[in-house]
Amino acid sequence: MQPVIVENIVQNYRIKKAVVEALKGVSFAVERGEIFGLIGPDGAGKTSLFRILTTVLLAESGTASVDGFDVVKDYKQIRHRIGYMPGKFSLYQDLSVQENLEFFATIFNTSIEENYDLIKEIYQQIEPFKTRRAGQLSGGMKQKLALCCALIHKPSVLFLDEPTTGVDAVSRKEFWEMLHRLKLEGITILVSTAYMDEAGLCDRVALIQKGEILSVNTPKGIISGFKKPLWAVKANEMFKLMNAIKEDPSVESCYPFGQFHHVVFKTPENSREKLEKTAKEGNFTGVEISPIEPNIEDCFMALMNH
């Protein structure tokens, strides 16, 4: 049985008199023992979905199950089987590292010793600070403590809501290495992130935008679905260049990406010539034009434009 099944989940919020559609009939299933990524920008619906799956929020309609248990009828069983790390650091700031961990172990009728092997590799990195208050830890240390607290009862499914937001690049890399080691323990991991580069670290991903799933596939599968040639273009006058490219009716999309603009044409014919013509007519300087391979973010932009 698949450990997470989501079927047609709808969630709306009423803000003043307006209705905001947070989730619009979301469906997907997660395989046992995989790292499944929910990838999308802020406001895409990731946190709402995680709150429903961790039994913190009731969906307006649709059904979902975790480890074979219904998120509404069997919420108590689910809470004993999952680990949940919310996006905002939610441990007790005034308790020490050790006290937080002991508290969460006690809630689940276990002890640090009982499941120490599972958290050992992570906990050893924060153990030198075990008497320090949680609120005084750095971002990377808080993240490791929160992960230890989510794992202390040996959950079968782990939910991590934007765990690397606001964390430095080194801590982000370390965190993903930890997740891949946890996967070897047979834990199913659902992780949400707004960082597109983290999609490639998942076994499969669901791209989500404005409450809708755009695609569910392996990272390679999503990239292989990008069929049109992609061009990287730059000049000294980048903003003016983007406007000039967008004026060409044969251009499907043009968006900034690092130091370049990524450009896709509706049809592949004469793409380079068209870009060269735009550059020449606009008297742009320092022009560079080259074909490139798409990444997940390019695929996300293409799916959004359809």
Secondary structure, 3 states (H helix, E strand, C coil): CCCEEEEEEEEEEEECCEEEEEEEEEEEEECCCCEEEEECCCCCCHHHHHHHHCCCCCCCEEEEEECCEECCCCHHHHHHHEEEECCCCCCCCCCEHHHHHHHHHHHCCCCCCCCHHHHHHHHHHHHHHCCCEHHHCCHHHHHHHHHHHHHCCCCCEEEEECCCCCCCHHHHHHHHHHHHHHHCCCCEEEEEECCHHHHHHCCEEEEEECCEEEEEECHHHHHHCCCCCEEEEECCCHHHHHHHHHCCCCEEEEEEECCEEEEEECCCCCHHHHHHHHHHHCCCCCCEEEEECCCHHHHHHHHHCC
